[in-house]
Amino acid sequence: MANNHSEIERRLWASADELRANSKLKSSEYSVPVLGLSGRGSVRILTGFYQCFTKPDALRKLLTLKSQFGASRFDVRVANGLHFHWKAYFLFTASKATIAIGSSNLTSDGLKSSGEMNLTLSLPRSAAQVGAIHGVFEAEWKRAKPLTATLISEYEKARPKQAGRVI
């Protein structure tokens, strides 16, 4: 398991390098999740099946991470709404909140493409705006279904074979 964690940590830092190179976030704004998973924090991912773009293999990888880290450190849920398509990233420290909301996926193309737009807020963690925005996420999180192998299998069977392909 230690080698698995080392590989996961290496990939997390590679993702952080991608953020450094292709976003306007400062390293202090995205290093928290990487340090969290490699040490003491937690990550929660809320995804959806909007237009069947989500790849089943990606969901399986998330489920594997959940099992490796445990749900208290890495949890994944699937939104119930058919049109769930959010892109919101919350990075918290003890005193600060950085929130990015927009259209970009956390991919190289999503971060570099001129067809994407994001708003990044850096506020004191105690700011009312942080509570209001994060409260919307928390409400959706409570309504969402936990990601399971059964849910992935059902989604994969219902997903059209051509879904998510760029023509």
N, C-alpha and C positions, 0 to 999 in steps of 0.2 A: 504493500500500500504506500510505503514511503516514496518509491519510484513513481507511482501514479501521481502522488501529490507534487513531486518535483516537476513532472511533465506538465501538470495543470498550472503550476506556478509559472513555469517557463512560458506557457501559452498566454497566461494572463498578462505577463510583462510584455509579450509581443503585441498584445492588443493595446496595452498602454502606450507602447511605442507608436502604434498606428494612430492613436488619438493625438499624441504629441505632434506627429508629422502632419496630420490632416484635419485638425480642428483648432479652434481658437481657445480651447480650454488650457489652463495652466496645469502643470504636472500635479500641483497640490490639489487640483479639483478632480482629478480622475484616479489618483494613486490610492485613495481610501478604499475602494472596493478590492483592488489588487492586494493591498496590505491586509485588508480584512480577511479575505479568503486564505491568504498565506499565513495568517496569524490569529487574529482575534475577532474579526467582524463577521458580517453576514450579508448575503445577497438574496433578493427576492425578484423573480422575473414573472411578469404577468404578460402572457402572450395570447394570441387568438388564431382563429382559422379563417380570417377574412380572405375571401376569394381563393382560398386553398393555396396560398403562396408559401405557407409554413411547411418546410420539408419534414416528413416523418423522421428521417435520420437525424436531423438537428434536434428534434424533440427527444429522441432516444439518447442523444449525447447529454442533453439537459437532465434527463432522468438518471443517467449514470452518475453525473456530478452530484445530484441530490442524494443518491445512495452512498457515494463516497464521502461526502461532507456531512450528511445528516440534514434533515429538514430544518433544524434550528439554525444552521449556518448557510444553507443553499436550498431555497424552496422555489418551486415553479407551479403556477396555476394557469388555467386556461379560462379566459373570459367567456361568459355565457352569451353575450351579444354577438350576433352574426356580423355586425359591422365594426367590431372592435378593431381599431387600427392605430392606436396611440403610439407615440414615440415620446416617452417622458423618462428622464434619467434623474434620480435623486442621489446626491452624494452628501453624506452628513459627517461632520466632525462634531466634537463636543460643543463647539460654539458657532459653527458656520454651516450653512446649507447652500449647496450649489444645485440648481435645478435647470435642466436643459429640456425644452419642449419644442417639438417641431416635426418635420417630415422625414428626417434622416434615420436610416437604420445604422447600427454600429458596424458598418462594413466600409471597406476602402471606397467603393463607389458611392455609398451613401454619404460619406463625409466629404468627398471631393467634388461630387456632382454639383453643377451650377443650378440644377433643377430642384435643389433642396433648400429649405430655410429653417433655421432654429433660433430660438430665443434662449439665452442663458442668463439666469439670475443668480447673483451671489448675495446672500442676505444673512443676517444673524439668524441662527437656528430658532431663536425665540420669536422672530417676526410673525405677525398675524398672517401675512401672505403665505409663509411657508406652511403654516397649519392648514390654511384653506386649500391650497393646492394639493398638499400631501393627503388631506382628508378625502379628496375625490379619489385618489389612488386607493386609499384604505377601504373606502366603501366598495369599490369595484373588486378589490382583493377578496373581501368577505363574501361577495356573491359568486366568485369564480370557483371552478372545480379544480381539485388537485390533479396534477398531471400524473397519469398512471399508464402502465403498459397496455391495459385494456382500452383506455381512451385513445391512445396512439393507434392501436390496431383498428379500432372502429373508424377513426378519422382516415387512416390509410385506405381502408376498403371503400369509403365513400368518396374519396378524393379522385377527381378525374386524372387520368394518366398524363395529360398535357399541362396540368396545373403548374403555375409558377415558371413556365418557360418563356423566355423572351424570343419573339419572332422577328 
